[in-house]
């Protein structure tokens, strides 16, 4: 039986590089994808999230490469626990397909931007 991991399965600890200002948690799924979740704590301002309400999230594939979560960024900021759980579920259920889709979205956005720039200077 396959049980999805959720936000509640994350074990937050002081951030290794911002001990007094942030927290971090990560988990690797059975399919090799992993998620890193960080947030500011007690007045820190290093991350795009404020523990315990919002978080900055990154996803890594089996090779340890960032998975693009936005058209021009590899992280998502200001995600609440439900949004983090949804992202975790997406990568546990269809990680490779979802990664391919996100890479296509990124490539399409870059191509569109490049075309606009090209047209501007012609």
C-alpha positions, 0 to 999 in steps of 0.5 A: 500500500502506497501512503503519500508523505505530507507536510506533517512528515517533515521534521524541521530543524534549525537551518544549517547555514542560518541557525538563528534565523531559519528552519529546514526540512527535507525528505526523499520519496520512494521514487528518488525525488526529494523536497527541501522546505525552508523558512525564516524563524524568529525575525530572519529574512533569508528565505521566502517564507515565515515559519510556521505559516509559509515556506520556500520549497525546492524539488530535486530529481534523482540526479540531485538537479533542481526541478524548475518550479516556476518559469524563471525560478527553481523555488516556490516561495510563500507556500502554506502547509497545504500547498507544500503537501500538494506539491509533495503528492504531485512528485510522489505520484508522477514525478518524472511526468511532472518534471517533464511538464515543468521543463517544457513550461520553462522552455516555452517561457524562455522561448517566448521571452527571447522572441519578444526581445528579438522582435524588439531589436529588429 
